[in-house]
């Protein structure tokens, strides 16, 4: 229980970041490290520890790859610095994935994500109204909202809002309290959508379309998804925003394509370990503006395979739950006999309800992952902690569902490694071909 309380506090501190408010920044109290260390100590003292999903091995290996990429490029001291920078993401991932061990705790984590993001949206509304928010942060020069710390870029703020919209909608679907709970979470979903509009982030708006398409694909099939998602994109382009400037030849888009090209050249010149974590801007004046290219350029193919597999497993886990047939015993008629029939029916009905809820959460998290991936495609966010906290929730859900329904098969990194090597190579080649087309169009 203690580890969950501390990691929940850590999650709130990461998202709301009160430690970076002007009135707190000079207090000298290290709130974030204290919460994380307390969560780690509570987890170490607990008897229940899980390492049964591939991400538990992939993430420390990726951290090692980011450190070695620096050391092999002639800066051993930088490897130590990178280790200390990435360690909180690793610890936060492991503890949150282990602590979110029940359906009730999963709901609490989804609620915390959503409520914290909605609070940041309210801050943005205050910024848009009076020019700055209670954090003291003003609007950026072009009138877009921002927050403090890791969300000081409107695009990062938009990313957070995007991944929390599906969570808010799922929480609203649960009803209760004479419909007030539904209205509350729908209201927060509306706040998040308004926050995305105020960030005026093209990546976040495109991510909304991608998430709508992914949800419709799961529910109605690919044709309906593509038609309705295309319609959503047309409607959104008619709303005054930076989407109406979306063109390969536009200055911002052209700069991104140039950065992608330079990143690919870095990878070609250093294919195994890359140019070193954090060194992209030493070779090009702009950052990569693409999370895939950033890992390829800075960590080479070794780091890219580990990162790609880490993220890919998250998608695969949720998809496996959605594709899996109802496990044995879920049918309400299962287990009926002459004795104890009513109890068997009640147990089967409970399993049926839990299976439906687990599938709904899997769908929610899969759509949130699509939102993250869509925004990360236009941003250099390969190492941000938000990704690893979201991944922790996904891993926790996968472990919990497999524990409740053992017929769902586990994943094996050893068995899947050739698949990830092939898919990583294919993704690299496809991105290179897409880049060639974009360069020809620009």
N, C-alpha and C positions, 0 to 999 in steps of 0.2 A: 504493500500500500504506500509506504513512504517513497519508494522509487518513482511511483506514478505521480504522486503529489509534487515531487521536486522536478521531474521532467516536464510536467504540465506547466509549472511555474517557469521553467526554462523556455518552453515554447512561447509562452506569453511575452517574456522578456525579449526574445528574438524578434517577435512580430511587432509588438507595441513599442519597444525600445525606450522606456521611460528613463533609463540610465543615460541617455543621450540628450535629454531635455536640458535647456540652459540652466534650470534651477538644480539639476542633479549632476551635471557633467563635472563639476568641480568638487563634488562631495567626497571623492576618493573611495567610495564604497564599490567594490567590484561585483555588482549584483549578478551579472551574467556568469562569470567564472564560479562564483559561490553556488549558484543554483545548479550548474552543471556538475561540479565536483560533489555536491551533496547527493545529486541523483546517481552519480557513478558509485559513490561509497555505499549508498542504499542498495544498489543493484549488486555490487560485489558481496554484500552481506546476505543477500537473498539466496534461497536454495534453488529457485527456479531460474535457469538460464538456458536460452535457446540459441543454437547456431545451425539450425537445420535447413536454412535457405542459402542458395549460392551467393547472395549478396554479402553475407557475413564474411566470406573469403575474398570476394572480388573487390570490396571497398578498401580493405587494408592493402591489398596488392596494388590497387590503383594509386593509393597514397604513396606507397613505396616507389612506384613508377614515376610519379611526379617529382619525388625527391631525387631519384637517380638521374632523371633527365637533366637536372641542374648540375649534379655532381659530375656527370660524364661530359658536360660542356665546360668544365674547368672551374666550378665554384662550389666546393664542398660545404663551405659555410652557408651558402644559400639553400642547400639541401636540408640543413638543420632548421633554418628559418621556415622553410616550406612545411616541414614536419609539424612544427608548432602551430602554424597557421591552419593546417588542415585537420589537426587532431580533434578540435571541438566538433567538427562535422562527423567524424568517425564515432566519437563517443556519443554524441547526440543521437545518431542513427541507431547504434546498438541498444542504448538504454530505452529509447522511445519504442523501438520495435519489440523489445522484450516486455516493457511495462504495459503496453496496450494489449493485454492478454485476454480480454473478455469483450463480448458485444457491448456491454454498458460502457466500458472504458473507450471503446471505439467511438461511440456516440459523443462522449465527452470531448475527445480529441477533435472530431469533426466540428463540434460546436465551438471549441476554442479557436480553431482556424477561422471559422466564419465570423464569429463575433469580433475577433481582433481585426480582421480585414475590414469589417464594416465600420469599426471605430476609426480606422485610417481613412475610410471614405468620408466619414463625417468631418474629419480634420480637413480633407480636401475641399469639402463644401464650404467650410469656414474660410479657407484660403481664397476660394473663388469669389466669395462674397465681400470680404474685407481686405484681401490682399496678403494676409499671412494667417497662420494657424496658431494654436496654443503652444506649439513647439518653438515658435519664433521663426519658422521657415516660411519664406515668402514664395509667391509663384515664381516659376522660372521665367526667363526673359520673354518667351513666346506665349506666356499666359497659361501654361500647363501646371497642374498641381504636382507637388512632390512631398516627401516626408523626410525623416532624418535617417542617418546611417545607411544601411544597405538598400533602403527604399528612397534615397535622395534623387534617384533618376526616375522620371515619370514612367519609363518603360518597365522598370523593376516593380514599381507600384502597381502598374497595370497587370503585370504577371501574377502578382499575389491575388488581385481581385479576380482574375480569370480563373485560377485554379480553385477558388473558393465558391464561385457561382454554382457549380454542380452540387457542392456540399450543402449550400443553403437550400437549394431546391429539393434535395433528398430529405433534409430535416423537415422541410415544410410538408412533405408527403405523409408524414407520420400522424398528423392530426392531433386530436386531444385538446383538453381544456376548452370544450365547446367551440372549437375552431380557432381559438386565440393563438395557440401554438403555431398553427398553419399560417395565420396572418403575420405573426411575428417574424418567422423565417422568410416568408415571401417578401416582407418589408425589407429585411436585410439583403435579400437577393436584389431587390430594386436599388438599394443603396450602392451595392457593388457595381451594378450596371451603370448607374449614374457616375460612380467613381471612374469607371473605365472611360466613359465619355469625357470626363474632366481631365484625365491624363492625356487624352488625344493621341494615344499610342497606336500607331498603325498595326504594330505587331499584336497588341492586345485585341484590337478589333477583328483582325484576321483570325485570331485564335478563337474568338466567339463563334465565327462562322465554322471553323474546323470542329469545334466541340459540338455545335448543332448538327453538323454533318455526321460526326461519329455516333452521336446518340441516335439519329434517325437511321443510320446504317444498321445499328444493332437492333432497332425496333422494327424498321420497315423495309430494310434492304438497301442495296447500293444505289439503285436508280432513283428512288424517292429522296435519298440523302443528297445526291448530287444536284437534283433539280431544285429542291428547297434550299440547300446551302447556297447554290448560285443565286437564287432569288434573294436570299438574305444579304448577300454581298452587294447586289445591285441596289437594294433599299438603303444599305448602310453608306454606299457611295453617294447617295443623294442627300444624306445628312451632312451639314457643314462640318468638315473635319479634314485631317491631313490625308485621309484615304483618297480624296479627289486628286491628290498629287502623286498617286501611285503609278510610277512609270519607270522603266529600266533606265531611261535617259535622264531622269530627274537627279539633281545633284546628290541628295542623300543616298538614294538607291545606287547611283553610279559609284559613289564612294564605297559602299558596302561590297559591290561586285569587285572593285579593285582590291579591297582588303582580302576577299576570299581568294582571289588569284594569287596575291602575295603569300597568303597562308599555304596555298597548295604548293607554291614554289619552295617554301621553307620545308615542307614535308618531303618533297622530291629530293631536296638537297640533304636532308637528315631523316631518312625513312624509318630508322629503328627507334631512336630515343628522342627525336625532335630537337628543337633549338633550346629547350629548357623552359620549365614552367615559369610563367610571368615575364618571358623575354620577347613576346611577340612584337611589342611596340619598339623594341630596340632595332627591329628589322623593317618596320613599317610605321609610318606616323599615326595610323589609326589602329584601334584594336580590331580583332577579327570580325566582329559583328555576326558571328555564327559559332555556336557552341561545338559543333562537330569539327569545323575547321580549326578552332582554337586548340582542341585536344590533339588533332592530327599534327598541327604545326609544332606545338610545344612539347608533346610527349611521344610523338612518333606512332608507329603502328602498334607497338607493344602497349602503350598506355591507351590507345584508342580502342583496341580489342577489349580491354578490361572495362573501360568506361561504357562502351557500347553494349557489352553483355550485361553490365549492371543495370543500365536503363532498360535494355530489351527484356530482361527477365521480369521487370515490373509490369510491362505491358502483357507479357505472356502469362503471368500468374493470374491477372484479372480476367484475361480472355479464356483461360482454361476453366475457371469457375463458371463463366457464362456459357461455355460450350458443353460443359459436363452434364450428362443426363441426371435426373433426380436420383440421388443415392438410394440404396435399398433401405426400407424402413420409413421413407418420407411419405409414402402414400398413406392416407388416413385409414385405409382398409387393412393395412398390413398388421399382422400380429393378432388378429381377432381370433378368439378361441372360446371354448366353453367356459373357461375360468379366466377371470381377470380381463375380460374383453374390453370393458369400459376403460380400464387403466391403459391397455394397449392402444386403444383408439386415441385417448388423450395424449399419450406419449408421441404417437405418430403425427397427430395434429400439431403438437408442439414442434416436432422436427420439420414439418412442412412449413410452418410459419418462419422458423429460423432459417431454413433454406431460402425462402423467398427474400427475407431480409438480407441474408449474406449475398445473394445475387444482386440485389438492388445496390448494396454498398460497393460491390465489385464493379458494377456499371458506373457508379458515381466516380470511383477512383480512376477507372479507365478513361473516362471523359476528362477528368482533371489532368491526367497524364498527357492526354492529347493537347490540352490547353497549354501546359508547360512546354511541351515539345514545339508547338507552333510558335510560341513567343521566343523560346530559346534558339530557334532557327535564325532569328534576326538579331540575337544578342549574344555576347560573350559571357555566358553564365554557366560554364562547365563545372565550376568549383563552388558555387554559392550554396550556402547551408540550406536554403529553402528547398532545393532539389532533394537533399538527403533526408530532410524531415518528412517530405512527402513520400519518398521511397520507404522510409521507416513505417509509415502508416500502411502502405501497400503490403510490405513484408509481414507486418503484424496481422493484417487481415488474411493473407494467404495461409499463414501458420495456424491461425485460429480456425479457419474453415476446414483445413485438412485435419485438425484435431477433432473437430465436431463430426466430420464426415470422412472417415479414413479411406473410403474408396477412391477419393481423388488422389491421383498419383503424385508423388514428390518429384522434384527436379534434381538432376544430377549434373553438376558442372563437368565432371570427367567425361560423361557420355555426350554432353552437348558442346564441348569445346570445339570439335571440328566444324560444327554448325556456325558457331560464333566467328571463327576464323574466316569462313567462307562469306558470311553475311557482312562482316566488317570490310573485307576486300571488295565485295560487291557495292557496298554503300560508298566506299571511296571512289570507285570507278564511276558510279552513277553521278556522284556529286561533281566529279571532274567533267563529265559530259554536259551536265546542266550548266556548269560554269562556262564552258565553251560556247554554248548557245546564248547565254546571257551576254557574254562579251561581244558576240557577233551582233546582238540586237542593240547594244548600247552605243 
